[in-house]
Amino acid sequence: MNLLKTSLLATVLFLTVTSCSKEEEVVANEANYSIDLNLAQETDWEMANEILALVNEHRVSIGLSTIARDQQYASAYAVEHTKYMIEMSQINHDNFGDRSRALKDRGAVSVGENVASGYDSAQMLVTAWLNSPSHRSVLEGNYTHSGFGIMTNARGKYYFTQLFYRK
C-alpha cells in the first residue's frame, strides 16, 4: 500500500513539474494590469519568429488558421513573466490569471499559455510542445494572436513564455 502511494505521489509530482501549459478558467482578483510596452522589445524576436513559423506550419497542416504575432501587450506580459521565471530559476504559470485578465481587458475572448526552459532552438521547443498533449492542445487552440517572452538567464539558458489569445 505504501509503495502504491509513493508511486502515485511520484507520478503526480512528475506531472506537476513537467506540465507547463495553461488555458483559461483562472479568476484573478481586481488589480492594476498596466504594463510597459517597451518590455516587448526585450524578447528574442529572431527565435520568436522561428517559433511562430513552426507553430503556424503545424496549424496549417491540420487545417487550422495561422496565428498573428503580437508585439505589444501579449509580448510585454510574456517578457514580464519570463523575467519572473528567470528570477525564480523555474518554469511556472504563477499569476497567469493576471495575464489572462489583462489581455481580456484589452479585447481577448480566451487566453492560453505555454512555458518552457532549456531548449536551444525553436525546432526543439516546438517539437517538445507538440509531443506533450497539454502543450499541443494550446498550440492547436482556437486562438488568433500570440505574444512571446524569450530570454536567456545569466548562464545562457533559454526561458520561454508564449501567450495565445483570441480576439
N, C-alpha and C positions, 0 to 999 in steps of 0.2 A: 504494500500500500504506500509506504513512504517513497519507494522507488518511482511509483506512478506519479505521485505528487511532485517529486523532484523533476521528473521528466517533463511533466506538464508545465511546471514553473519555468524550466529552461526554455521550452518551446515558446511560451508566452513572452519571456524576456527577449528571446531571439527575434520574434516577430515585431515586438515593440521597438527594438533598437534598429532593425533594418527597414522598417516601414517608414517611408519619407514622402508620402503624397497625402494631399488633403483636399477634400471637396466640401464646400458649403456647410450649412447647418450649424454654424458656430454663432452663438449670440454674444455680442460684445456689449460692454457697459457704455454709457454715454462717455465720450472722450473727444478730445481735440485731434482730428485726423489731418491736420496741416502737415505739409512735407516740403522740404526744399527740393524743387525740381532739378537743381544742379546735381543732386546725387545721381540722377540717371546717367550723367556723363561719365561717372566713375566706373561703370561696368566695362568689361572686356567685350566691346562690340564686335570684334572680329570673331571671337568664339560664339557670341550670342547669335550672330548672323548664320554661322555654320549650324548651330543647334536648330534654329528656326527653319532653315532649309531642309534639314533631315526630318524634322517633325512634320513639315508640310509635305515632303515627299511621301512619307508614310501615310499621312491622312489622305492624300490624293489616291494612293494605291488601294485604299479600301473604300473609296467613294465619298470621302468627307471633303468639306470645303477647307481651304487654307486659312491660316491664322495670320493676322496682320501684326507687325511689330509696333509696340507702344513704347516710345522713348521718353514718355513723360511720367505720369503718375504711377502706373504699374511698375515701371522700371525704378523709379525713385524709391517706392516702398520695397521692392525686391532688393535693391542695394542696401537699404537700411537694415533689412533682415539678414542679408549675407554678412554684413559687418558685425551684427549681433552674434551670428553663429561663429564667426572667426574669434570674436572675443570670448565666447563660451567654449571654444575648441570642440564643438559638437554640432551635428545637424539636428534640427528640430523644427517644429511648427509653432513655437511659442508666439503668442499674440496674433495668430492667423486671423482670429475674429476681428481684430482691429484693422488689418489689411483688407479683409473682405468688406467690412462695413465702409471703410474709406472709399473703396472703389465703387461700391453700391451707391454711396452718396454722390458719386460723380457719374451715375447712369448705368453702372453694370447691373445686370439681372442675376447673374450667377458668377461665382469665383472658385477657382481651384488652384492648387499649388503643388509643385514638385520641388524637393530639395535634395542635394547630394553633396558629397565632397570626395576628393581624392582622384577623380578621373582626369586624365591628361589631355583628352581630346573630345571634341563634340561627338564623334562616332562612338567612342567607348561609352560616353554618358547616355546617349540616346539608345544605344543597344541595351544597356543595363536597364533603362526605364522601360523599354519595350518587352524585356524579359520578366518584368515584375507586373503581375496583374493589377495592383493598385496604381502604379505609375502609368501603366498603359491606359487604364480607364480615364485618367486625367488627360493624357495626350490625345485620346480619341473622344474626349468630351465635346459637348455642344458649346464650343467657345469660338469667339471671333477675333480676339486680340490676346497678345502675350507681352509681358514685361520681363526683364532679365536683371538679375543681380549676380554677376560673375566676377569673382575677385580671388586673389591668392593671399594666403597668410604670409607672415614674415619668412617662412621656410619654403615658400613657393607652392604650397598645396592649394589646389583649387577648391573653392566653395561655390555652390550654385543655388540660386533661388529662381524658379521660373513660375511667375504668376500668370494664370489664364483667366480670362473673363469673357462674358457675352454681353453685348450691348443690346 
